[in-house]
Amino acid sequence: MQKNNTTLNELGIKKATLVYRRTANDMPLKSPKDADVESVEKAKLVSEKLLNKYVEKYQFSFIPLSIPVNLSEENGKLSGLILQNVDIINGNVVPIENSFNKVICEMLISSIGSIPEKIEGLNYTNSSLKMRDERDYHVYGFENVFAIGNAVTGRGNIQESKQHGKQMTEIIIDKHLTDDAFEKWLTNHNNQIKSKVKKQLNSIIEQIKTQEIKPEEITQEILNKTAAIHKKLNYTTYKNWIFKNTPIRLEDILKNKDDCKCS
């Protein structure tokens, strides 16, 4: 807006309003380095400063210590959000009785932190996956099950989850996607396929054995009808049919376009 020398009012745009159940320094905009009290307090101060900068830069309003409790409607459309003021007592959000405010709005966006849905058979520490070691990517109890991001960190900080995911992914690739590891996986995978195919073949063979063998003239009639259809369609062999009916590949189209001398 500064670049174009205009304002929200001139554009006919109303400010967005961010409602938060706690204060600005409680927002997970900056995560502490560790659980030390001093580190936690520093992170809170940084979070508050970041939010103030965002308010100034992105031109939105901020309402702390409030929780949504109801909606208001006019003519079947959203007209506002009813908020209840809260206190923070011993770290807990406690609603204040008979203390409400209303925010006029026509659109509401719910932005809530989410936790991974628990999977049966995996171990958890509270809402986060239990890992083999504190800074590991192995899910506890498994050698080949990995996890990254806030499924491990359990925090709402997006940047921190992205960093964790990037760091752990690099380690996983280096340690588990080597040529030896891939060859071992491929061998095991092929063996599993062979085992399944063998079971299916045995089942098919057993079913064929129970079927009645048709007279030779019926079999020959089927072959004759098939040959007639092939002749009508100019079908000779499967290899030739594939050659004639394979679509032109995109890279071939681009190559022919580059080689074209026409103007």
Rosetta constraint file for C-alpha pairs under 8 A:
AtomPair CA 1 CA 5 HARMONIC 5.76 0.50
AtomPair CA 1 CA 6 HARMONIC 5.20 0.50
AtomPair CA 1 CA 7 HARMONIC 6.11 0.50
AtomPair CA 2 CA 6 HARMONIC 6.44 0.50
AtomPair CA 2 CA 7 HARMONIC 7.98 0.50
AtomPair CA 6 CA 10 HARMONIC 6.45 0.50
AtomPair CA 6 CA 11 HARMONIC 7.55 0.50
AtomPair CA 7 CA 11 HARMONIC 6.44 0.50
AtomPair CA 8 CA 12 HARMONIC 6.09 0.50
AtomPair CA 8 CA 13 HARMONIC 5.05 0.50
AtomPair CA 8 CA 14 HARMONIC 6.57 0.50
AtomPair CA 8 CA 15 HARMONIC 7.54 0.50
AtomPair CA 9 CA 13 HARMONIC 5.95 0.50
AtomPair CA 9 CA 14 HARMONIC 7.13 0.50
AtomPair CA 15 CA 59 HARMONIC 6.45 0.50
AtomPair CA 15 CA 60 HARMONIC 5.14 0.50
AtomPair CA 15 CA 61 HARMONIC 6.74 0.50
AtomPair CA 16 CA 59 HARMONIC 7.73 0.50
AtomPair CA 16 CA 60 HARMONIC 4.91 0.50
AtomPair CA 16 CA 61 HARMONIC 6.27 0.50
AtomPair CA 17 CA 60 HARMONIC 5.61 0.50
AtomPair CA 17 CA 61 HARMONIC 4.56 0.50
AtomPair CA 17 CA 62 HARMONIC 5.73 0.50
AtomPair CA 17 CA 63 HARMONIC 7.22 0.50
AtomPair CA 18 CA 60 HARMONIC 7.16 0.50
AtomPair CA 18 CA 61 HARMONIC 6.07 0.50
AtomPair CA 18 CA 62 HARMONIC 4.84 0.50
AtomPair CA 18 CA 63 HARMONIC 6.13 0.50
AtomPair CA 19 CA 62 HARMONIC 6.09 0.50
AtomPair CA 19 CA 63 HARMONIC 4.81 0.50
AtomPair CA 19 CA 64 HARMONIC 6.01 0.50
AtomPair CA 19 CA 65 HARMONIC 8.00 0.50
AtomPair CA 19 CA 66 HARMONIC 6.53 0.50
AtomPair CA 19 CA 67 HARMONIC 7.38 0.50
AtomPair CA 20 CA 62 HARMONIC 7.79 0.50
AtomPair CA 20 CA 63 HARMONIC 6.28 0.50
AtomPair CA 20 CA 64 HARMONIC 4.88 0.50
AtomPair CA 20 CA 65 HARMONIC 6.04 0.50
AtomPair CA 20 CA 66 HARMONIC 5.89 0.50
AtomPair CA 20 CA 67 HARMONIC 6.87 0.50
AtomPair CA 21 CA 64 HARMONIC 6.00 0.50
AtomPair CA 21 CA 65 HARMONIC 4.51 0.50
AtomPair CA 21 CA 66 HARMONIC 4.70 0.50
AtomPair CA 21 CA 67 HARMONIC 5.31 0.50
AtomPair CA 21 CA 86 HARMONIC 7.29 0.50
AtomPair CA 21 CA 93 HARMONIC 7.24 0.50
AtomPair CA 22 CA 26 HARMONIC 6.17 0.50
AtomPair CA 22 CA 27 HARMONIC 7.58 0.50
AtomPair CA 22 CA 64 HARMONIC 5.69 0.50
AtomPair CA 22 CA 65 HARMONIC 4.62 0.50
AtomPair CA 22 CA 66 HARMONIC 7.20 0.50
AtomPair CA 22 CA 88 HARMONIC 7.32 0.50
AtomPair CA 22 CA 93 HARMONIC 7.40 0.50
AtomPair CA 23 CA 27 HARMONIC 7.05 0.50
AtomPair CA 23 CA 64 HARMONIC 5.19 0.50
AtomPair CA 23 CA 65 HARMONIC 5.99 0.50
AtomPair CA 24 CA 47 HARMONIC 6.76 0.50
AtomPair CA 24 CA 48 HARMONIC 4.90 0.50
AtomPair CA 24 CA 51 HARMONIC 6.66 0.50
AtomPair CA 24 CA 64 HARMONIC 6.93 0.50
AtomPair CA 25 CA 43 HARMONIC 7.95 0.50
AtomPair CA 25 CA 44 HARMONIC 4.39 0.50
AtomPair CA 25 CA 45 HARMONIC 5.81 0.50
AtomPair CA 25 CA 46 HARMONIC 7.45 0.50
AtomPair CA 25 CA 47 HARMONIC 5.17 0.50
AtomPair CA 25 CA 48 HARMONIC 4.40 0.50
AtomPair CA 26 CA 44 HARMONIC 6.07 0.50
AtomPair CA 26 CA 47 HARMONIC 7.31 0.50
AtomPair CA 26 CA 48 HARMONIC 7.81 0.50
AtomPair CA 27 CA 44 HARMONIC 7.55 0.50
AtomPair CA 27 CA 47 HARMONIC 6.20 0.50
AtomPair CA 27 CA 48 HARMONIC 7.58 0.50
AtomPair CA 28 CA 47 HARMONIC 6.84 0.50
AtomPair CA 28 CA 155 HARMONIC 7.97 0.50
AtomPair CA 28 CA 156 HARMONIC 6.38 0.50
AtomPair CA 28 CA 157 HARMONIC 5.67 0.50
AtomPair CA 29 CA 46 HARMONIC 7.89 0.50
AtomPair CA 29 CA 47 HARMONIC 5.01 0.50
AtomPair CA 29 CA 50 HARMONIC 7.26 0.50
AtomPair CA 29 CA 51 HARMONIC 7.89 0.50
AtomPair CA 29 CA 157 HARMONIC 6.26 0.50
AtomPair CA 30 CA 43 HARMONIC 5.42 0.50
AtomPair CA 30 CA 44 HARMONIC 7.12 0.50
AtomPair CA 30 CA 46 HARMONIC 6.41 0.50
AtomPair CA 30 CA 47 HARMONIC 5.32 0.50
AtomPair CA 30 CA 157 HARMONIC 7.34 0.50
AtomPair CA 31 CA 40 HARMONIC 7.77 0.50
AtomPair CA 31 CA 43 HARMONIC 5.87 0.50
AtomPair CA 31 CA 157 HARMONIC 7.15 0.50
AtomPair CA 31 CA 160 HARMONIC 7.72 0.50
AtomPair CA 32 CA 39 HARMONIC 5.42 0.50
AtomPair CA 32 CA 40 HARMONIC 5.08 0.50
AtomPair CA 32 CA 42 HARMONIC 7.38 0.50
AtomPair CA 32 CA 43 HARMONIC 5.13 0.50
AtomPair CA 33 CA 39 HARMONIC 6.26 0.50
AtomPair CA 33 CA 40 HARMONIC 7.77 0.50
AtomPair CA 34 CA 39 HARMONIC 6.37 0.50
AtomPair CA 34 CA 40 HARMONIC 7.38 0.50
AtomPair CA 35 CA 39 HARMONIC 6.88 0.50
AtomPair CA 35 CA 40 HARMONIC 6.51 0.50
AtomPair CA 36 CA 40 HARMONIC 6.26 0.50
AtomPair CA 37 CA 41 HARMONIC 6.21 0.50
AtomPair CA 38 CA 42 HARMONIC 6.20 0.50
AtomPair CA 39 CA 43 HARMONIC 6.25 0.50
AtomPair CA 40 CA 44 HARMONIC 6.35 0.50
AtomPair CA 41 CA 45 HARMONIC 6.39 0.50
AtomPair CA 42 CA 46 HARMONIC 6.29 0.50
AtomPair CA 43 CA 47 HARMONIC 6.13 0.50
AtomPair CA 44 CA 48 HARMONIC 6.29 0.50
AtomPair CA 45 CA 49 HARMONIC 6.31 0.50
AtomPair CA 46 CA 50 HARMONIC 6.08 0.50
AtomPair CA 47 CA 51 HARMONIC 6.19 0.50
AtomPair CA 48 CA 52 HARMONIC 6.30 0.50
AtomPair CA 49 CA 53 HARMONIC 6.29 0.50
AtomPair CA 50 CA 54 HARMONIC 6.21 0.50
AtomPair CA 51 CA 55 HARMONIC 6.13 0.50
AtomPair CA 52 CA 56 HARMONIC 6.33 0.50
AtomPair CA 53 CA 57 HARMONIC 6.00 0.50
AtomPair CA 54 CA 58 HARMONIC 5.65 0.50
AtomPair CA 54 CA 59 HARMONIC 7.63 0.50
AtomPair CA 55 CA 59 HARMONIC 5.35 0.50
AtomPair CA 55 CA 60 HARMONIC 5.29 0.50
AtomPair CA 55 CA 61 HARMONIC 6.53 0.50
AtomPair CA 55 CA 62 HARMONIC 7.41 0.50
AtomPair CA 56 CA 60 HARMONIC 7.47 0.50
AtomPair CA 65 CA 85 HARMONIC 5.90 0.50
AtomPair CA 65 CA 86 HARMONIC 5.28 0.50
AtomPair CA 65 CA 87 HARMONIC 6.69 0.50
AtomPair CA 66 CA 83 HARMONIC 5.94 0.50
AtomPair CA 66 CA 84 HARMONIC 5.51 0.50
AtomPair CA 66 CA 85 HARMONIC 4.56 0.50
AtomPair CA 66 CA 86 HARMONIC 5.65 0.50
AtomPair CA 67 CA 83 HARMONIC 5.36 0.50
AtomPair CA 67 CA 84 HARMONIC 5.39 0.50
AtomPair CA 67 CA 85 HARMONIC 6.63 0.50
AtomPair CA 67 CA 86 HARMONIC 7.28 0.50
AtomPair CA 68 CA 81 HARMONIC 6.74 0.50
AtomPair CA 68 CA 82 HARMONIC 5.82 0.50
AtomPair CA 68 CA 83 HARMONIC 4.48 0.50
AtomPair CA 68 CA 84 HARMONIC 6.37 0.50
AtomPair CA 69 CA 81 HARMONIC 7.90 0.50
AtomPair CA 69 CA 82 HARMONIC 5.82 0.50
AtomPair CA 69 CA 83 HARMONIC 5.73 0.50
AtomPair CA 69 CA 84 HARMONIC 6.50 0.50
AtomPair CA 70 CA 81 HARMONIC 6.21 0.50
AtomPair CA 70 CA 82 HARMONIC 4.99 0.50
AtomPair CA 70 CA 83 HARMONIC 7.22 0.50
AtomPair CA 71 CA 78 HARMONIC 7.19 0.50
AtomPair CA 71 CA 79 HARMONIC 7.73 0.50
AtomPair CA 71 CA 80 HARMONIC 5.93 0.50
AtomPair CA 71 CA 81 HARMONIC 4.69 0.50
AtomPair CA 71 CA 82 HARMONIC 5.66 0.50
AtomPair CA 72 CA 78 HARMONIC 6.14 0.50
AtomPair CA 72 CA 79 HARMONIC 5.52 0.50
AtomPair CA 72 CA 80 HARMONIC 5.02 0.50
AtomPair CA 72 CA 81 HARMONIC 6.13 0.50
AtomPair CA 72 CA 82 HARMONIC 7.13 0.50
AtomPair CA 73 CA 77 HARMONIC 5.24 0.50
AtomPair CA 73 CA 78 HARMONIC 4.60 0.50
AtomPair CA 73 CA 79 HARMONIC 4.95 0.50
AtomPair CA 73 CA 80 HARMONIC 6.90 0.50
AtomPair CA 74 CA 78 HARMONIC 6.49 0.50
AtomPair CA 74 CA 79 HARMONIC 5.95 0.50
AtomPair CA 77 CA 106 HARMONIC 7.76 0.50
AtomPair CA 78 CA 105 HARMONIC 7.21 0.50
AtomPair CA 78 CA 106 HARMONIC 5.48 0.50
AtomPair CA 78 CA 107 HARMONIC 7.11 0.50
AtomPair CA 79 CA 104 HARMONIC 6.02 0.50
AtomPair CA 79 CA 105 HARMONIC 5.44 0.50
AtomPair CA 79 CA 106 HARMONIC 5.36 0.50
AtomPair CA 80 CA 102 HARMONIC 6.52 0.50
AtomPair CA 80 CA 103 HARMONIC 5.38 0.50
AtomPair CA 80 CA 104 HARMONIC 4.25 0.50
AtomPair CA 80 CA 105 HARMONIC 4.73 0.50
AtomPair CA 80 CA 106 HARMONIC 6.74 0.50
AtomPair CA 81 CA 102 HARMONIC 5.64 0.50
AtomPair CA 81 CA 103 HARMONIC 5.16 0.50
AtomPair CA 81 CA 104 HARMONIC 6.55 0.50
AtomPair CA 81 CA 105 HARMONIC 6.96 0.50
AtomPair CA 82 CA 100 HARMONIC 6.90 0.50
AtomPair CA 82 CA 101 HARMONIC 5.90 0.50
AtomPair CA 82 CA 102 HARMONIC 4.59 0.50
AtomPair CA 82 CA 103 HARMONIC 6.52 0.50
AtomPair CA 83 CA 100 HARMONIC 5.46 0.50
AtomPair CA 83 CA 101 HARMONIC 5.05 0.50
AtomPair CA 83 CA 102 HARMONIC 5.90 0.50
AtomPair CA 83 CA 103 HARMONIC 7.52 0.50
AtomPair CA 84 CA 95 HARMONIC 6.67 0.50
AtomPair CA 84 CA 96 HARMONIC 7.04 0.50
AtomPair CA 84 CA 98 HARMONIC 7.99 0.50
AtomPair CA 84 CA 99 HARMONIC 5.80 0.50
AtomPair CA 84 CA 100 HARMONIC 4.39 0.50
AtomPair CA 84 CA 101 HARMONIC 6.33 0.50
AtomPair CA 85 CA 95 HARMONIC 6.09 0.50
AtomPair CA 85 CA 96 HARMONIC 5.70 0.50
AtomPair CA 85 CA 99 HARMONIC 5.69 0.50
AtomPair CA 85 CA 100 HARMONIC 6.02 0.50
AtomPair CA 85 CA 101 HARMONIC 7.57 0.50
AtomPair CA 86 CA 93 HARMONIC 6.33 0.50
AtomPair CA 86 CA 94 HARMONIC 5.33 0.50
AtomPair CA 86 CA 95 HARMONIC 4.19 0.50
AtomPair CA 86 CA 96 HARMONIC 5.11 0.50
AtomPair CA 87 CA 93 HARMONIC 5.92 0.50
AtomPair CA 87 CA 94 HARMONIC 5.17 0.50
AtomPair CA 87 CA 95 HARMONIC 6.36 0.50
AtomPair CA 87 CA 96 HARMONIC 6.75 0.50
AtomPair CA 88 CA 92 HARMONIC 5.34 0.50
AtomPair CA 88 CA 93 HARMONIC 4.84 0.50
AtomPair CA 88 CA 94 HARMONIC 6.05 0.50
AtomPair CA 89 CA 93 HARMONIC 6.57 0.50
AtomPair CA 89 CA 94 HARMONIC 6.66 0.50
AtomPair CA 113 CA 156 HARMONIC 6.22 0.50
AtomPair CA 115 CA 127 HARMONIC 6.54 0.50
AtomPair CA 115 CA 128 HARMONIC 7.70 0.50
AtomPair CA 115 CA 151 HARMONIC 7.23 0.50
AtomPair CA 115 CA 154 HARMONIC 7.39 0.50
AtomPair CA 116 CA 127 HARMONIC 7.38 0.50
AtomPair CA 116 CA 128 HARMONIC 7.51 0.50
AtomPair CA 116 CA 151 HARMONIC 6.00 0.50
AtomPair CA 118 CA 122 HARMONIC 7.72 0.50
AtomPair CA 118 CA 124 HARMONIC 7.98 0.50
AtomPair CA 122 CA 129 HARMONIC 7.52 0.50
AtomPair CA 122 CA 130 HARMONIC 7.99 0.50
AtomPair CA 122 CA 139 HARMONIC 7.74 0.50
AtomPair CA 122 CA 140 HARMONIC 7.67 0.50
AtomPair CA 123 CA 129 HARMONIC 6.20 0.50
AtomPair CA 123 CA 130 HARMONIC 5.43 0.50
AtomPair CA 123 CA 139 HARMONIC 7.92 0.50
AtomPair CA 123 CA 140 HARMONIC 6.66 0.50
AtomPair CA 124 CA 128 HARMONIC 5.60 0.50
AtomPair CA 124 CA 129 HARMONIC 4.38 0.50
AtomPair CA 124 CA 130 HARMONIC 4.57 0.50
AtomPair CA 125 CA 129 HARMONIC 5.98 0.50
AtomPair CA 125 CA 130 HARMONIC 5.26 0.50
AtomPair CA 127 CA 154 HARMONIC 6.89 0.50
AtomPair CA 128 CA 150 HARMONIC 7.77 0.50
AtomPair CA 128 CA 151 HARMONIC 5.54 0.50
AtomPair CA 128 CA 152 HARMONIC 5.54 0.50
AtomPair CA 128 CA 153 HARMONIC 7.00 0.50
AtomPair CA 128 CA 154 HARMONIC 5.28 0.50
AtomPair CA 129 CA 139 HARMONIC 6.96 0.50
AtomPair CA 129 CA 151 HARMONIC 6.09 0.50
AtomPair CA 129 CA 152 HARMONIC 5.56 0.50
AtomPair CA 130 CA 139 HARMONIC 6.23 0.50
AtomPair CA 130 CA 140 HARMONIC 5.60 0.50
AtomPair CA 130 CA 152 HARMONIC 7.54 0.50
AtomPair CA 131 CA 136 HARMONIC 6.50 0.50
AtomPair CA 131 CA 137 HARMONIC 6.76 0.50
AtomPair CA 131 CA 138 HARMONIC 5.77 0.50
AtomPair CA 131 CA 139 HARMONIC 4.56 0.50
AtomPair CA 131 CA 140 HARMONIC 4.57 0.50
AtomPair CA 131 CA 152 HARMONIC 7.47 0.50
AtomPair CA 132 CA 136 HARMONIC 6.39 0.50
AtomPair CA 132 CA 137 HARMONIC 7.63 0.50
AtomPair CA 132 CA 138 HARMONIC 5.61 0.50
AtomPair CA 132 CA 139 HARMONIC 5.83 0.50
AtomPair CA 132 CA 140 HARMONIC 4.34 0.50
AtomPair CA 132 CA 141 HARMONIC 7.09 0.50
AtomPair CA 133 CA 138 HARMONIC 7.71 0.50
AtomPair CA 136 CA 168 HARMONIC 7.92 0.50
AtomPair CA 137 CA 146 HARMONIC 5.36 0.50
AtomPair CA 137 CA 147 HARMONIC 5.49 0.50
AtomPair CA 137 CA 148 HARMONIC 6.38 0.50
AtomPair CA 137 CA 168 HARMONIC 6.38 0.50
AtomPair CA 137 CA 172 HARMONIC 7.97 0.50
AtomPair CA 138 CA 142 HARMONIC 6.75 0.50
AtomPair CA 138 CA 143 HARMONIC 6.57 0.50
AtomPair CA 138 CA 144 HARMONIC 7.30 0.50
AtomPair CA 138 CA 145 HARMONIC 6.05 0.50
AtomPair CA 138 CA 146 HARMONIC 4.77 0.50
AtomPair CA 138 CA 147 HARMONIC 6.61 0.50
AtomPair CA 139 CA 143 HARMONIC 7.68 0.50
AtomPair CA 139 CA 145 HARMONIC 5.70 0.50
AtomPair CA 139 CA 146 HARMONIC 5.55 0.50
AtomPair CA 139 CA 147 HARMONIC 6.44 0.50
AtomPair CA 147 CA 151 HARMONIC 6.85 0.50
AtomPair CA 147 CA 152 HARMONIC 6.60 0.50
AtomPair CA 148 CA 152 HARMONIC 5.84 0.50
AtomPair CA 148 CA 161 HARMONIC 7.75 0.50
AtomPair CA 148 CA 164 HARMONIC 6.53 0.50
AtomPair CA 148 CA 165 HARMONIC 4.95 0.50
AtomPair CA 148 CA 168 HARMONIC 6.61 0.50
AtomPair CA 148 CA 169 HARMONIC 7.72 0.50
AtomPair CA 149 CA 153 HARMONIC 6.24 0.50
AtomPair CA 149 CA 160 HARMONIC 7.86 0.50
AtomPair CA 149 CA 161 HARMONIC 4.30 0.50
AtomPair CA 149 CA 162 HARMONIC 6.30 0.50
AtomPair CA 149 CA 163 HARMONIC 7.90 0.50
AtomPair CA 149 CA 164 HARMONIC 5.61 0.50
AtomPair CA 149 CA 165 HARMONIC 4.92 0.50
AtomPair CA 150 CA 154 HARMONIC 4.69 0.50
AtomPair CA 150 CA 155 HARMONIC 5.71 0.50
AtomPair CA 150 CA 156 HARMONIC 7.12 0.50
AtomPair CA 150 CA 161 HARMONIC 5.26 0.50
AtomPair CA 153 CA 161 HARMONIC 6.98 0.50
AtomPair CA 155 CA 161 HARMONIC 7.68 0.50
AtomPair CA 156 CA 161 HARMONIC 7.99 0.50
AtomPair CA 157 CA 161 HARMONIC 6.38 0.50
AtomPair CA 158 CA 162 HARMONIC 6.20 0.50
AtomPair CA 159 CA 163 HARMONIC 6.22 0.50
AtomPair CA 160 CA 164 HARMONIC 6.16 0.50
AtomPair CA 161 CA 165 HARMONIC 6.08 0.50
AtomPair CA 162 CA 166 HARMONIC 6.13 0.50
AtomPair CA 163 CA 167 HARMONIC 6.13 0.50
AtomPair CA 164 CA 168 HARMONIC 6.02 0.50
AtomPair CA 165 CA 169 HARMONIC 5.88 0.50
AtomPair CA 166 CA 170 HARMONIC 6.34 0.50
AtomPair CA 167 CA 171 HARMONIC 6.58 0.50
AtomPair CA 168 CA 172 HARMONIC 6.10 0.50
AtomPair CA 169 CA 173 HARMONIC 6.13 0.50
AtomPair CA 170 CA 174 HARMONIC 6.19 0.50
AtomPair CA 171 CA 175 HARMONIC 6.06 0.50
AtomPair CA 172 CA 176 HARMONIC 5.50 0.50
AtomPair CA 172 CA 177 HARMONIC 7.17 0.50
AtomPair CA 173 CA 177 HARMONIC 4.89 0.50
AtomPair CA 173 CA 178 HARMONIC 7.32 0.50
AtomPair CA 174 CA 178 HARMONIC 6.55 0.50
AtomPair CA 176 CA 181 HARMONIC 5.95 0.50
AtomPair CA 176 CA 182 HARMONIC 7.81 0.50
AtomPair CA 177 CA 181 HARMONIC 5.82 0.50
AtomPair CA 177 CA 182 HARMONIC 5.86 0.50
AtomPair CA 178 CA 182 HARMONIC 6.03 0.50
AtomPair CA 179 CA 183 HARMONIC 6.04 0.50
AtomPair CA 180 CA 184 HARMONIC 6.15 0.50
AtomPair CA 181 CA 185 HARMONIC 6.16 0.50
AtomPair CA 182 CA 186 HARMONIC 5.98 0.50
AtomPair CA 183 CA 187 HARMONIC 6.07 0.50
AtomPair CA 184 CA 188 HARMONIC 6.27 0.50
AtomPair CA 185 CA 189 HARMONIC 6.01 0.50
AtomPair CA 186 CA 190 HARMONIC 6.06 0.50
AtomPair CA 187 CA 191 HARMONIC 6.16 0.50
AtomPair CA 188 CA 192 HARMONIC 6.23 0.50
AtomPair CA 189 CA 193 HARMONIC 6.37 0.50
AtomPair CA 190 CA 194 HARMONIC 6.15 0.50
AtomPair CA 191 CA 195 HARMONIC 6.13 0.50
AtomPair CA 192 CA 196 HARMONIC 6.31 0.50
AtomPair CA 193 CA 197 HARMONIC 6.09 0.50
AtomPair CA 194 CA 198 HARMONIC 6.01 0.50
AtomPair CA 195 CA 199 HARMONIC 6.39 0.50
AtomPair CA 196 CA 200 HARMONIC 6.27 0.50
AtomPair CA 197 CA 201 HARMONIC 6.01 0.50
AtomPair CA 198 CA 202 HARMONIC 6.15 0.50
AtomPair CA 199 CA 203 HARMONIC 6.26 0.50
AtomPair CA 200 CA 204 HARMONIC 6.17 0.50
AtomPair CA 201 CA 205 HARMONIC 6.03 0.50
AtomPair CA 202 CA 206 HARMONIC 6.20 0.50
AtomPair CA 203 CA 207 HARMONIC 6.34 0.50
AtomPair CA 204 CA 208 HARMONIC 6.19 0.50
AtomPair CA 205 CA 209 HARMONIC 6.24 0.50
AtomPair CA 206 CA 210 HARMONIC 6.71 0.50
AtomPair CA 207 CA 211 HARMONIC 6.73 0.50
AtomPair CA 214 CA 218 HARMONIC 6.62 0.50
AtomPair CA 214 CA 219 HARMONIC 7.02 0.50
AtomPair CA 215 CA 219 HARMONIC 6.82 0.50
AtomPair CA 216 CA 220 HARMONIC 6.17 0.50
AtomPair CA 217 CA 221 HARMONIC 6.12 0.50
AtomPair CA 218 CA 222 HARMONIC 6.40 0.50
AtomPair CA 219 CA 223 HARMONIC 6.38 0.50
AtomPair CA 220 CA 224 HARMONIC 6.11 0.50
AtomPair CA 221 CA 225 HARMONIC 6.26 0.50
AtomPair CA 222 CA 226 HARMONIC 6.18 0.50
AtomPair CA 223 CA 227 HARMONIC 6.13 0.50
AtomPair CA 224 CA 228 HARMONIC 6.23 0.50
AtomPair CA 225 CA 229 HARMONIC 6.35 0.50
AtomPair CA 226 CA 230 HARMONIC 6.27 0.50
AtomPair CA 227 CA 231 HARMONIC 6.15 0.50
AtomPair CA 228 CA 232 HARMONIC 6.24 0.50
AtomPair CA 229 CA 233 HARMONIC 6.31 0.50
AtomPair CA 230 CA 234 HARMONIC 5.92 0.50
AtomPair CA 230 CA 235 HARMONIC 4.69 0.50
AtomPair CA 230 CA 236 HARMONIC 6.97 0.50
AtomPair CA 231 CA 235 HARMONIC 5.99 0.50
AtomPair CA 231 CA 236 HARMONIC 7.73 0.50
AtomPair CA 235 CA 240 HARMONIC 7.97 0.50
AtomPair CA 235 CA 241 HARMONIC 6.64 0.50
AtomPair CA 236 CA 240 HARMONIC 6.82 0.50
AtomPair CA 236 CA 241 HARMONIC 7.34 0.50
AtomPair CA 237 CA 241 HARMONIC 6.26 0.50
AtomPair CA 238 CA 242 HARMONIC 6.15 0.50
AtomPair CA 239 CA 243 HARMONIC 6.29 0.50
AtomPair CA 240 CA 244 HARMONIC 6.28 0.50
AtomPair CA 241 CA 245 HARMONIC 6.13 0.50
AtomPair CA 242 CA 246 HARMONIC 5.69 0.50
AtomPair CA 248 CA 252 HARMONIC 6.73 0.50
AtomPair CA 248 CA 253 HARMONIC 6.98 0.50
AtomPair CA 249 CA 253 HARMONIC 6.48 0.50
AtomPair CA 250 CA 254 HARMONIC 6.27 0.50
AtomPair CA 251 CA 255 HARMONIC 5.99 0.50
AtomPair CA 252 CA 256 HARMONIC 6.08 0.50
AtomPair CA 253 CA 257 HARMONIC 6.18 0.50
AtomPair CA 254 CA 258 HARMONIC 6.20 0.50
AtomPair CA 255 CA 259 HARMONIC 6.17 0.50
AtomPair CA 256 CA 260 HARMONIC 6.01 0.50
